[in-house]
């Protein structure tokens, strides 16, 4: 079966390192199901915001379509960024009032005014007052309709997104080891077979794979991969934005030969590969 070019680190997070290791169907299924959701991880979203100056294009890509919460005098409301605009999610509050984007609110108000029996002239007048209304001031458009056009002074990432699935760093670590051992990665050893089955089935086999989620003291604009050695088994560290890291333990696997380290500078897009001292398997 022909293999397709794929990213070892999620392309959704700006990953560039590629290799041919999976068939097209597996690569596409894994990418859409897991890697595409990586940018919803709250820590990744916070790091992308903090590193906006160093990597503006990637930060903009990471925020597109993600949920944010408004900061301002009104009720904190969720929404998403589309292009350069913030679009609030339509929401019904416990008191029965509605939060809607301005264009949607305009249509909703028109329908409510018509239902109240106002004439066309009265409806047009009320809509005109709505469009001209100042921000943060309560305005009565009719006996049954009051509106406030709340201003938004800032946005903060919504932190209720799902954590990055551990299968993502496992895939990255497995493929990084493949760059060390070549076609031997396809051998039918119990450990390699179990790892491949975990990636295909979407469920980690705890007898063969364990993932530690780590956090470094500082955030920096780089991704990295490093084969840490075989003490007491093969371990690969996957690092994202300098701070969020995953140590993947391949608990019944050892890999002989030189160890490699890969880094990708997200500011300059420069990549670097280093050979580390020989490892004893």
C-alpha positions as CSV (number, residue, x, y, z in Angstrom):
1,X,0.0,0.0,0.0
2,X,1.5,3.4,-1.0
3,X,2.6,5.7,1.9
4,X,1.7,9.3,2.1
5,X,3.7,12.3,3.3
6,X,2.7,13.3,6.8
7,X,3.7,15.6,9.6
8,X,5.3,14.1,12.7
9,X,4.2,17.1,14.8
10,X,0.6,18.3,14.1
11,X,0.4,20.5,11.1
12,X,-2.5,22.3,12.9
13,X,0.1,23.5,15.5
14,X,2.6,24.6,12.8
15,X,4.6,21.3,12.6
16,X,6.9,21.0,9.5
17,X,8.8,17.8,9.9
18,X,7.5,15.2,7.5
19,X,8.0,11.6,6.5
20,X,6.3,8.8,4.7
21,X,5.1,6.3,7.3
22,X,1.3,5.9,7.1
23,X,-1.1,5.1,4.3
24,X,-3.3,7.9,3.0
25,X,-6.5,6.6,4.7
26,X,-4.8,6.2,8.1
27,X,-3.0,9.5,7.9
28,X,-6.2,11.3,6.9
29,X,-8.3,9.6,9.6
30,X,-5.8,10.3,12.4
31,X,-5.3,13.9,11.3
32,X,-9.0,14.8,11.2
33,X,-10.0,12.9,14.4
34,X,-7.1,13.9,16.7
35,X,-4.5,16.2,15.3
36,X,-7.0,18.7,14.0
37,X,-8.5,19.2,17.5
38,X,-5.1,19.8,19.0
39,X,-5.4,23.6,19.0
40,X,-8.5,23.3,21.4
41,X,-6.2,22.2,24.3
42,X,-6.5,25.1,26.8
43,X,-2.7,25.1,27.5
44,X,-1.9,25.3,23.8
45,X,-4.4,28.1,23.3
46,X,-2.8,30.1,26.2
47,X,0.7,29.5,24.8
48,X,-0.3,30.6,21.3
49,X,-1.8,33.8,22.8
50,X,1.4,34.5,24.9
51,X,3.6,33.9,21.8
52,X,1.6,36.0,19.4
53,X,4.4,38.6,18.9
54,X,7.0,35.9,18.1
55,X,4.7,33.9,15.8
56,X,1.8,36.1,14.6
57,X,0.7,34.0,11.6
58,X,0.6,30.8,13.5
59,X,-1.2,32.4,16.4
60,X,-3.8,33.8,14.1
61,X,-4.3,30.4,12.5
62,X,-4.7,28.8,16.0
63,X,-7.3,31.3,17.1
64,X,-9.4,31.0,14.0
65,X,-12.7,29.3,14.9
66,X,-11.8,28.7,18.5
67,X,-14.0,29.8,21.4
68,X,-13.2,33.0,23.3
69,X,-14.9,34.8,26.2
70,X,-15.6,38.5,26.1
71,X,-14.2,41.0,28.6
72,X,-16.2,44.1,29.2
73,X,-19.0,45.7,31.1
74,X,-21.7,43.2,29.9
75,X,-22.2,39.5,30.7
76,X,-19.2,37.4,29.7
77,X,-20.2,35.8,26.5
78,X,-18.6,33.1,24.3
79,X,-17.9,33.4,20.7
80,X,-15.3,32.9,18.0
81,X,-13.0,34.9,15.8
82,X,-13.7,35.0,12.0
83,X,-11.1,36.9,10.1
84,X,-10.6,40.1,12.1
85,X,-14.0,40.0,13.7
86,X,-15.4,38.5,16.9
87,X,-18.7,36.7,16.5
88,X,-20.6,36.1,19.7
89,X,-22.6,32.8,20.1
90,X,-26.3,33.3,20.3
91,X,-27.3,32.5,23.9
92,X,-30.5,32.6,26.0
93,X,-29.8,33.7,29.6
94,X,-31.7,32.4,32.7
95,X,-33.7,35.7,32.9
96,X,-35.0,35.1,29.3
97,X,-33.0,37.8,27.7
98,X,-31.0,37.0,24.5
99,X,-27.4,37.6,23.5
100,X,-26.9,37.7,19.8
101,X,-24.5,39.1,17.2
102,X,-25.7,42.5,16.1
103,X,-26.8,41.5,12.5
104,X,-28.8,38.5,14.0
105,X,-30.2,40.7,16.7
106,X,-31.4,43.2,14.1
107,X,-33.5,40.5,12.4
108,X,-34.8,39.1,15.7
109,X,-35.9,42.5,16.9
110,X,-37.7,43.3,13.6
111,X,-39.6,40.0,13.9
112,X,-40.5,40.7,17.6
113,X,-41.7,44.3,16.7
114,X,-43.9,42.9,14.0
115,X,-45.4,40.3,16.3
116,X,-46.2,43.2,18.8
117,X,-48.4,44.7,16.1
118,X,-46.2,47.8,15.4
119,X,-46.8,49.6,12.1
120,X,-44.1,49.5,9.4
121,X,-43.2,53.1,10.2
122,X,-42.8,52.3,13.9
123,X,-40.7,49.2,13.1
124,X,-38.4,51.2,10.9
125,X,-38.0,53.9,13.5
126,X,-37.2,51.4,16.3
127,X,-34.6,49.6,14.1
128,X,-33.0,53.0,13.3
129,X,-32.7,53.8,17.0
130,X,-31.2,50.3,17.5
131,X,-28.5,51.0,14.9
132,X,-27.7,54.4,16.3
133,X,-27.8,53.3,20.0
134,X,-24.7,54.1,22.0
135,X,-22.8,51.2,23.6
136,X,-23.5,50.1,27.2
137,X,-26.8,52.1,27.5
138,X,-30.1,50.4,28.0
139,X,-32.6,51.5,25.4
140,X,-36.4,50.7,25.1
141,X,-37.5,50.1,21.6
142,X,-41.1,49.2,22.5
143,X,-43.1,48.4,25.7
144,X,-41.8,44.8,25.5
145,X,-38.3,45.1,24.1
146,X,-35.2,46.6,25.8
147,X,-31.8,46.3,24.3
148,X,-28.1,47.0,25.3
149,X,-25.3,47.0,22.8
150,X,-22.5,45.9,25.1
151,X,-19.0,46.9,24.2
152,X,-16.1,44.3,24.2
153,X,-12.9,45.6,25.6
154,X,-11.0,42.3,25.3
155,X,-11.1,38.6,24.7
156,X,-9.7,35.7,26.6
157,X,-9.4,32.1,25.5
158,X,-12.1,29.8,26.8
159,X,-10.4,27.2,28.9
160,X,-13.1,24.5,28.7
161,X,-11.7,22.8,25.6
162,X,-10.5,19.1,25.6
163,X,-6.9,18.3,26.5
164,X,-4.7,17.1,23.7
165,X,-5.3,13.4,23.2
166,X,-2.3,11.3,24.4
167,X,-2.4,9.4,21.1
168,X,-1.1,12.5,19.3
169,X,2.3,12.6,21.1
170,X,2.5,8.8,20.9
171,X,2.2,9.0,17.2
172,X,4.8,11.7,17.0
173,X,7.2,9.7,19.3
174,X,6.6,6.5,17.3
175,X,7.3,8.2,14.0
176,X,10.4,9.9,15.4
177,X,11.7,6.5,16.5
178,X,11.0,5.3,12.9
179,X,13.4,7.9,11.6
180,X,16.1,6.2,13.8
181,X,15.4,2.6,12.8
182,X,14.0,2.9,9.3
183,X,11.9,0.0,8.0
184,X,12.6,-2.0,11.2
185,X,9.7,0.0,12.7
186,X,7.3,-2.3,10.7
187,X,8.6,-5.5,12.3
188,X,6.0,-7.8,14.0
189,X,7.5,-7.7,17.5
190,X,4.9,-7.7,20.3
191,X,5.8,-4.2,21.4
192,X,5.7,-2.6,17.9
193,X,2.5,-4.5,17.0
194,X,0.9,-3.2,20.3
195,X,1.9,0.4,19.6
196,X,0.6,0.3,16.0
197,X,-2.7,-1.3,17.3
198,X,-3.1,1.5,19.8
199,X,-2.7,4.1,17.1
200,X,-5.2,2.3,14.8
201,X,-7.8,1.5,17.5
202,X,-7.5,4.8,19.4
203,X,-6.9,3.2,22.7
204,X,-3.5,3.1,24.4
205,X,-2.2,-0.3,25.6
206,X,-0.9,0.5,29.1
207,X,1.4,-2.5,29.1
208,X,3.4,-1.1,26.2
209,X,2.9,2.7,26.2
210,X,2.7,5.4,28.9
211,X,2.5,9.2,28.5
212,X,3.6,11.8,31.0
213,X,2.2,15.3,30.5
214,X,4.9,17.8,31.6
215,X,5.3,21.5,31.9
216,X,8.6,23.4,31.6
217,X,9.1,26.7,33.5
218,X,9.2,28.9,30.4
219,X,7.3,29.2,27.1
220,X,9.3,29.7,23.9
221,X,8.4,29.7,20.2
222,X,9.7,26.2,19.3
223,X,8.6,22.6,18.9
224,X,10.9,19.7,19.6
225,X,11.5,16.0,19.6
226,X,14.2,14.1,21.3
227,X,15.0,10.4,21.8
228,X,16.0,10.3,25.5
229,X,17.4,6.8,25.5
230,X,16.6,3.4,27.0
231,X,16.7,3.9,30.7
232,X,15.0,1.6,31.5
233,X,13.1,1.6,28.2
234,X,12.9,3.7,25.0
235,X,11.6,7.2,25.8
236,X,10.8,10.1,23.5
237,X,10.0,13.6,24.6
238,X,7.6,15.7,22.5
239,X,7.7,19.4,23.3
240,X,5.2,22.1,22.0
241,X,5.8,25.8,22.3
242,X,8.7,25.3,24.5
243,X,6.6,24.6,27.6
244,X,4.0,21.9,27.1
245,X,5.8,18.5,26.9
246,X,4.9,14.8,26.7
247,X,7.3,12.1,27.7
248,X,6.3,8.9,25.9
249,X,7.5,5.6,27.5
250,X,7.7,2.6,25.2
251,X,7.8,0.3,28.1
252,X,8.9,-2.9,26.3
253,X,11.1,-1.4,23.6
254,X,14.8,-0.5,23.2
255,X,16.4,1.2,20.3
256,X,20.2,1.0,19.7
257,X,22.4,3.5,17.9
258,X,22.8,7.2,17.9
259,X,20.0,9.4,19.4
260,X,18.5,12.3,17.5
261,X,17.1,15.7,18.6
262,X,14.9,17.9,16.4
263,X,13.9,21.5,17.0
264,X,11.7,23.8,14.9
265,X,11.9,27.6,15.6
266,X,8.4,28.9,15.1
267,X,9.6,32.5,14.8
268,X,12.1,31.9,11.9
269,X,10.7,28.5,10.7
270,X,14.3,27.2,10.8
271,X,14.7,23.5,11.7
272,X,17.6,21.8,13.3
273,X,18.6,18.2,13.7
274,X,21.3,17.1,16.1
275,X,22.9,13.8,16.8
276,X,23.3,13.0,20.4
277,X,25.7,10.5,22.0
278,X,25.4,6.8,21.2
279,X,22.7,5.0,23.1
280,X,23.0,1.5,24.6
281,X,20.0,-0.7,23.9
